[in-house]
Amino acid sequence: MRGDPEAHELIAPGNLAAVLQLLAAEPGAWTPIAGGTELMVAHAAGRLTARKLVSLWEIPDLRFIRVDEGTIAIGAGVPFIDLRRNAAIAAQLPLLARAASWLGSIANQSRATLGGNLVNGSPAADSSPALLAYDAQVELISARGRRTLPYEKFHTGYKRTALAPDELLLAVHLPRRFARHRQYLRKVGTRRAMAIAKVALAGTALVEENVVRELRLGAASVAPYPTRLYRTEEAILGNSITEETIRTARRALLAEIAPIDDIRSVAEYRRRVAANLVEEFLRELMHSAAPVDAPLMNAALAAWNSADESTALTQMLACCGARRWASAMVAMRPVQDQEALLAVADRIWAAMEEPDWREAFACHPRIGERKAAHASAPPSAQKSAQWSRQEQSGAAQAEARVLEELARGNAQYEERFGFTYIVCATGKSAEEMLDLLNRRLGSDRATELREAAEQQRQITEIRLRKWMAA
Ligand SMILES: Cc1cc2nc3c(=O)[nH]c(=O)nc-3n(C[C@H](O)[C@H](O)[C@H](O)COP(=O)(O)OP(=O)(O)OC[C@H]3O[C@@H](n4cnc5c(N)ncnc54)[C@H](O)[C@@H]3O)c2cc1C
C-alpha cells in the first residue's frame, strides 16, 4: 500500500552545519534523505517508517570530487552519474567508474548517491566491492566532530552500519596507488545493468615476479553485508599463481563465505559463482604476469610512458578520438605491457558515455567515403585517417553501385540515429559492410548506439595493437 505523504515531515536546510545541528538536537529522530532512490521506493510501498526526513540533496559540502596528492576524496552526496563522468576516477579508479555505470538506469544514476548506496547497506550494493578492493576509508561527521575508519569496518550487520544516530557519512577517501595493480571486477546478475548482483567480485593485486605481493578482494552478495575476503586473500598472498594456488584459493573462499537463498538466487549457485570469479581473476593474473627476466616492455609503450603529456595524448587520440578517453589513458601511465594497456583501454571506454562515443565516431570517415585528412589537420587526425584507409581497404575495391548504396545508407543512418555509421571495417568487404549497415538500420537507437560503441572499442583495440607493433 502506498505511503501517505501527510504522515512525513521533510525539511531541507541546504547546508551541512544546519543538518548536523538538527541531528545533534534529536539523535535518531531525523532520517537523512539524499537522492531518495531507496527511501522513496520504501515510501511508495508504504514501508517508510521514518517520520522526519532531512534532505542532503545538493548540499555543496557533500557533493565534491577532490583529487589530492595521495587520495581521491568523493563526497557522500555525489550521484553515480558524476562518478561515471569524472576523468580522474575513470583513469585511477576504473573499477569504481565501471561499477557506477552498472547502477540502475541513467535516471537512477542522476539521483542515486554514493553515500546512499553505502549507508543503505545492501549486501549487493554495486559500489561496495570496488571500494573494498581499493582500500577505501570513510569519513563520518557529526556536531561532535569527524572520524575516519576503513570502509571494511563500516558495515556491522545486515543493513547496519557504524554510523551513530547523530552522524552522517561525509566522504569516501581512496588511495591513488593502484596504477601498477592488476584490477578485476565482475558482477553476475540477470543482466549487467538494471539488475541487482547475484554475486560480484572486485580485486586489486600487485604481482611481482609471478608472486602475489598485495591483494584485496571485495565481494557483494556472499554475506549479510559487502565483505573483504581476508581468508581467501591470505591463502593466495605470497604464492606464485599456479593450478595449486587456484585450488587452494577456491577452497579458502568456499570456507569463508556464507551466502543465502533469496529471490534473486540460491546459496549454492552463489558459492560456485564466487569461486569461479576468484579463479577467473587468478587466471588473468597468471596470464599477465611477466617472467622476471623478460624484456621489460614494448618499445612504443615504453616511449609513450615517458613521453610528455601532449605527445602521449596525440598518440591515444589517433587510436580513438574521444578526448576524455584519451586523457584518462594518459593519466594511467605507466602501463606495464600490451595486455594491461588493452585492459585499461576497455575499462576506460566502458565508463564513457554518449557524448564521448559520438566524439570518437565523428573522427572516422564514412564507410566508402574517399576523403583524405586535410594537410593542416593535427597529427592525431592524420594518423587516424591513414589507419582508416587501411581499415577500409575493402571499400576501396568496391564497385560504383555498392559505393552509391553505401552513400545512401550512410545518409539514411545519420538521419535516423544522428551519428556516423561505425563498423570495425578491418577484413570486411564493402558488400559485408553494406549488409551490416542495412541490418543495423532496423535497430532502435539505444541498441544501435551500444553496437556502435562496441565497434569503436574493437577499432581502438586494433589500432592500439598496430601502434605497439610499429
Ligand atoms: C529502479 C532502481 C534500480 C536500482 N538499481 C541498483 C543497482 O543496480 N545497484 C545498486 O547498488 N543499487 C541500486 N538501486 C538502489 C539505490 O538506487 C542505491 O542504493 C542508491 O545509491 C541510494 O542512494 P540515494 O542517494 O538515492 O539514497 P537515499 O534513498 O536517499 O538513502 C538511502 C539510505 O542512506 C541514508 N543516507 C543517504 N545519504 C546519507 C549520508 N550522507 N549520511 C548518512 N546517511 C545517509 C538514508 O538515510 C537512507 O537510509 C536501485 C534503486 C532503484 C529504485
Ligand as a Chemical Component Dictionary entry (heavy atoms), coordinates in Angstrom:
data_LIG
# 
_chem_comp.id                   LIG 
_chem_comp.type                 NON-POLYMER 
_chem_comp.pdbx_formal_charge   0 
_chem_comp.three_letter_code    LIG 
# 
loop_
_chem_comp_atom.comp_id 
_chem_comp_atom.atom_id 
_chem_comp_atom.alt_atom_id 
_chem_comp_atom.type_symbol 
_chem_comp_atom.charge 
_chem_comp_atom.model_Cartn_x 
_chem_comp_atom.model_Cartn_y 
_chem_comp_atom.model_Cartn_z 
_chem_comp_atom.pdbx_ordinal 
LIG C1  C1  C 0 14.973 1.188  -10.055 1  
LIG C2  C2  C 0 16.132 1.072  -9.108  2  
LIG C3  C3  C 0 17.267 0.389  -9.517  3  
LIG C4  C4  C 0 18.359 0.279  -8.649  4  
LIG N1  N1  N 0 19.460 -0.402 -9.088  5  
LIG C5  C5  C 0 20.513 -0.531 -8.257  6  
LIG C6  C6  C 0 21.678 -1.249 -8.691  7  
LIG O1  O1  O 0 21.761 -1.761 -9.813  8  
LIG N2  N2  N 0 22.715 -1.374 -7.818  9  
LIG C7  C7  C 0 22.673 -0.824 -6.555  10 
LIG O2  O2  O 0 23.660 -0.936 -5.820  11 
LIG N3  N3  N 0 21.584 -0.141 -6.134  12 
LIG C8  C8  C 0 20.516 0.010  -6.939  13 
LIG N4  N4  N 0 19.399 0.700  -6.505  14 
LIG C9  C9  C 0 19.375 1.216  -5.147  15 
LIG C10 C10 C 0 19.681 2.712  -4.966  16 
LIG O3  O3  O 0 19.484 3.448  -6.145  17 
LIG C11 C11 C 0 21.108 2.951  -4.449  18 
LIG O4  O4  O 0 21.339 2.247  -3.259  19 
LIG C12 C12 C 0 21.430 4.430  -4.244  20 
LIG O5  O5  O 0 22.816 4.605  -4.266  21 
LIG C13 C13 C 0 20.862 5.029  -2.966  22 
LIG O6  O6  O 0 21.266 6.389  -2.899  23 
LIG P1  P1  P 0 20.247 7.554  -2.575  24 
LIG O7  O7  O 0 21.041 8.800  -2.515  25 
LIG O8  O8  O 0 19.110 7.549  -3.506  26 
LIG O9  O9  O 0 19.769 7.074  -1.118  27 
LIG P2  P2  P 0 18.520 7.509  -0.243  28 
LIG O10 O10 O 0 17.307 6.750  -0.672  29 
LIG O11 O11 O 0 18.404 8.988  -0.176  30 
LIG O12 O12 O 0 19.019 6.980  1.160   31 
LIG C14 C14 C 0 19.333 5.619  1.376   32 
LIG C15 C15 C 0 19.791 5.444  2.835   33 
LIG O13 O13 O 0 21.013 6.116  3.064   34 
LIG C16 C16 C 0 20.885 7.090  4.115   35 
LIG N5  N5  N 0 21.779 8.180  3.725   36 
LIG C17 C17 C 0 21.912 8.738  2.489   37 
LIG N6  N6  N 0 22.962 9.583  2.478   38 
LIG C18 C18 C 0 23.486 9.579  3.717   39 
LIG C19 C19 C 0 24.611 10.247 4.334   40 
LIG N7  N7  N 0 25.427 11.063 3.646   41 
LIG N8  N8  N 0 24.865 10.002 5.643   42 
LIG C20 C20 C 0 24.066 9.159  6.359   43 
LIG N9  N9  N 0 23.006 8.507  5.840   44 
LIG C21 C21 C 0 22.724 8.702  4.528   45 
LIG C22 C22 C 0 19.421 7.404  4.178   46 
LIG O14 O14 O 0 19.036 7.834  5.479   47 
LIG C23 C23 C 0 18.822 6.052  3.832   48 
LIG O15 O15 O 0 18.835 5.232  4.979   49 
LIG C24 C24 C 0 18.302 0.846  -7.349  50 
LIG C25 C25 C 0 17.152 1.546  -6.942  51 
LIG C26 C26 C 0 16.071 1.660  -7.800  52 
LIG C27 C27 C 0 14.862 2.400  -7.342  53 
# 
loop_
_chem_comp_bond.comp_id 
_chem_comp_bond.atom_id_1 
_chem_comp_bond.atom_id_2 
_chem_comp_bond.value_order 
_chem_comp_bond.pdbx_ordinal 
LIG C1  C2  SING 1  
LIG C2  C3  SING 2  
LIG C2  C26 DOUB 3  
LIG C3  C4  DOUB 4  
LIG C4  N1  SING 5  
LIG C4  C24 SING 6  
LIG N1  C5  DOUB 7  
LIG C5  C6  SING 8  
LIG C5  C8  SING 9  
LIG C6  O1  DOUB 10 
LIG C6  N2  SING 11 
LIG N2  C7  SING 12 
LIG C7  O2  DOUB 13 
LIG C7  N3  SING 14 
LIG N3  C8  DOUB 15 
LIG C8  N4  SING 16 
LIG N4  C9  SING 17 
LIG N4  C24 SING 18 
LIG C9  C10 SING 19 
LIG C10 O3  SING 20 
LIG C10 C11 SING 21 
LIG C11 O4  SING 22 
LIG C11 C12 SING 23 
LIG C12 O5  SING 24 
LIG C12 C13 SING 25 
LIG C13 O6  SING 26 
LIG O6  P1  SING 27 
LIG P1  O7  DOUB 28 
LIG P1  O8  SING 29 
LIG P1  O9  SING 30 
LIG O9  P2  SING 31 
LIG P2  O10 DOUB 32 
LIG P2  O11 SING 33 
LIG P2  O12 SING 34 
LIG O12 C14 SING 35 
LIG C14 C15 SING 36 
LIG C15 O13 SING 37 
LIG C15 C23 SING 38 
LIG O13 C16 SING 39 
LIG C16 N5  SING 40 
LIG C16 C22 SING 41 
LIG N5  C17 SING 42 
LIG N5  C21 SING 43 
LIG C17 N6  DOUB 44 
LIG N6  C18 SING 45 
LIG C18 C19 SING 46 
LIG C18 C21 DOUB 47 
LIG C19 N7  SING 48 
LIG C19 N8  DOUB 49 
LIG N8  C20 SING 50 
LIG C20 N9  DOUB 51 
LIG N9  C21 SING 52 
LIG C22 O14 SING 53 
LIG C22 C23 SING 54 
LIG C23 O15 SING 55 
LIG C24 C25 DOUB 56 
LIG C25 C26 SING 57 
LIG C26 C27 SING 58 
# 
